[in-house]
Amino acid sequence: MDVVAFTRQLIDIESISGNEGAIGEFLFAELAGMGFRAEKLPVAEERSNVYAVPPEQPHEIVFSTHMDTVPPFIPSSEDSDRVYGRGSCDAKGIIAAQIAAALRLRAQGKYVGLLFLVGEERDSLGAKVANHRRPGCKFLINGEPTENRLAIASKGALRVELIARGHMAHSAYPELGESAIDKLLDALARIRKIKLPSDPEIGPCTLNVGMITGGRAPNVIADYAKAELLFRMIGPFEQLRRQIVEAAGKMAEVRFVLEIPSIRLRALHGLPSMVASFTTDIPALSNWGQPLLVGPGSIHVAHTEGEYVEKKQLTDAVDLYCSIVERLLGREKQEIGFESVGTEN
């Protein structure tokens, strides 16, 4: 299998979150053609996860990652060292590397399953649906861009909406209205002053104010304004939720729209490690075995206009995935484990 060529094929199928139907159909057909027992697991409307298992015998290990990407769609290109395009490292190159590894292992008489999911970039809906199944596997090797280093921890996420309401008036007479934008800005200023926790191993909790919308026109006092915030979490959410509500006070309504717990993971001896400041599908896949997190590509270029994956990292990832499976199937299973350091929400 040409892992670079297959990565480009996947990139060129637009699969922004919510529109994964075409890539799911492609992977289903390709995996069936490779001799796997491929299955579509419906999620919503025309969106399906793809689960493929070796027909020879039961498997203890599953490779998994996501099919969806963030917008905008960017078609593939390449040079001598890199493959470019939306999803090249997050996570279509990972899909290609995992399939290539599964094929190589199968040729050696070692069998793994493949689980490709929708919706990771938005709400992990595909993972939540997949978790209704209990496949009986012991280990889940989840793929995200970690530069082929095993993650020892992954931060969680708390997504928050702030909604402020006011009264419209002519901007020449602001005393006759009540600006929702002013109220929202005041609430944001107070929330940004909250002292966020830090962990010596995982690092600090961080805040991104990702979107602000509102108002009618420059000459109208705004009657509505909204901000969308994302906290990258390292521990329980309860105290921070209380602090956000207190900081917003009567200035803005607070809505908590998504919570993903942080997790700690144990790496294999002798392999390089890292801490993932991003979230993954792992917390939603508790029925799929003890998790490991590793994949080619750098998270620093994911979600950017110049997203890419190094070709060498792609081919190295195939070797790495095979090596990890061989170790898990051997005598080193006791070295793997994980514990949740967030709250189950």
Buried (B, 14 or more C-beta within 10 A) or exposed (E): BEBBEBBBBBBBBBBBBBBBBEBBBBBBEBBBEBEBEBBBBEBEEEBBBBBBBBEEEEBBBBBBBBBBBBEEBBEBEBEEEBBBBBBBBBBBBBBBBBBBBBBBBBEEEBBBBBBBBBBBBBBBBBBBBBBEEEBEBBBBBBBBBBBBBBBBBBBBBBBBBBBBBBEBBEBEEEEEBBBBBBBBBBBBEBBEEBEBEEBEEBBEBBBEBEEBEBBEEEEBBBBBBBBBBBBBBBBBBEEBBEBBBEBBEEBBBBEBEBBBBBBBBBBBEEBEBBBBBBBBBBBBBBBBBBBBBBBBBBBEBBBEEEBBBBBEBBBBBBBBBBEBBEBBBEEBBEEBEBEBBBBEB
